Amino acid sequence: MIFCVRNKLTAAISLALSLVITPCVAAPDYRNIDNAFLGHAYMVYQQGDLFQSMALVMATDKQNRLGKDSELGRLFLAHNYRQLSLNDEAMAIYSQLTLNNKTTQGTRDTAWLEIAKLHLENNQPPAALASLENIKHKLNSEQQAEFDAIKSRALLEQGNVYDAIVALPNTADAPTWALYQVFNIGVKLIDEHRNKNGAVILHQISRLENNDDSEVQAIQDQANLALGFSLLKINKPQKARSYLESVRLKSHLSDIALLGMGWSYSIEEDYEQALVYWLELQNRPNNSAYHYETMLAVPFALGQAEAYNQAIQQYQAAQQQIDADIQDMDDAKNKINSDLFQKLISAAPGEEASWLANWLSSSDSPENRFLPLLLDNPEFQAALKEYRSLLQLSGHLQALEIETNQLEEQYKSVASDGETAKLHVRIQTVSQRIQQGLELQLGILKQQAFKTLSRYQAQLKDYSKQIKFGIAQAIEGGTFEAEEGL
């Protein structure tokens, strides 16, 4: 069974190191807004109404009332488009700012920096580097850190390790977006290039002090996790624990940290201590990939601790769970083709903080229980985010249509100049495009859901083979007779 366990540890390490973080987009600096209309729009944005703030800026811009804050208003619009994952629209605004001869050099440099970010996120490192070359003036400290992070990661993606390391920003001074990139650079240096500088980078991130920013804390958790598993890979369990223990218990990464803690003691053949962490993970109410890993790890440790009877019982319970889950995954696939799946992912489009929790806490049906597995697939996550952004846009268009109808009713006695009719046509045109986008994204989500569940079904069937081997080992170690069919 040792051979199988080593394979599982290697798989877990690979998963921990392959997680590339996609950062949120930081808002431009609006501390020096002079225009009252833009100031009001930004206040509405801070209150959480992104769409209303965008509408205010668009209306003010159309009336040419942004004054000298016109460029700042356009940067604000582009930033909000990025928040909605509408990167093409954001790119169009940034490109317009770079091409306009009246654009100030400072704004042009900011636009080029944002274009470089978009190219980097679209896996176009040459285009990102080319965009950086268009920046002429000295940037502020945060922008310079982002500039260095873009350059470093783009160079690394092209295989230029030495220059990528030289270009790295100072971790302590890096804003959140740049820190995400530095983390990804550190992981890539360890995972693909076996470069010790990757560990140094992740260590620096993990030891950042005096920071209450939740995003930075999440990056630190990921850095601690990646370092811990990389140290397990080279058989340094005690050092690995110093990082794994630093992952916050309330973090969504705590499951894999518990798994890693168990492996660290297992490497030292302290199976009783390994069980402390694995049993804690096994008792957690979740259905993540790490839960399945634990279903095999617990009986393995029991067998190694010569608790053979308990090991066999755990293996048999794991087999029953696996058989049930394989069947339930088939049922979930059938539900994905029904309207129920669409209703679940379309629930409460304006409530990003609560809809997912409601889904997870609803009835224990297959399509609900396996959501954590679906969310382990980054492609599913990205498609889901885009789908729900389109839902929000659709909802706001419907609200605009209602408001337009109310205005028509209110002023029906006034001679119409045809503007409301034009607005109706525009709303309908955009609405049709959004519906087409929703259908496309729904197809992608279904495809990714099928792909994910099929992958786990294949993995669970492989686990069944390992369970039979584990039971045979436990029988050999104890004084038990093999049950029929094993």
Secondary structure, DSSP 4 states (H G I P E B T S, - for coil): -HHHHHHHHHHHHHHHHT-PPPPPPPPP--TT---HHHHHHHHHHHTT-HHHHHHHHHHHHHTT--GGGHHHHHHHHHHHHHHTT-HHHHHHHHHHHHH-TTS-HHHHHHHHHHHHHHHHHTT-HHHHHHHHTT--SPPPHHHHHHHHHHHHHHHHHTT-HHHHHHHPPPGGG--HHHHHHHHHHHHHHHHTT--HHHHHHHHHHHT--S---HHHHHHHHHHHHHHHHHHHHTT-HHHHHHHHTTS-TTSTTHHHHHHHHHHHHHHTT-HHHHHHHHHHHHTSS---HHHHHHHHHHHHHHHHTT-HHHHHHHHHHHHHHHHHHHHHHHHHHHHHTSHHHHHHHTS-TT-TTTHHHHHHHS---HHHHTHHHHHTSHHHHHHHHHHHHHHHHHHHHHHHHHHHHHHHHHTTTSPP-SHHHHHHHHHHHHHHHHHHHHHHHHHHHHHHHHHHHHHHHHHHHHHHHHHHHHHHHHHHHTTPPPPTT-
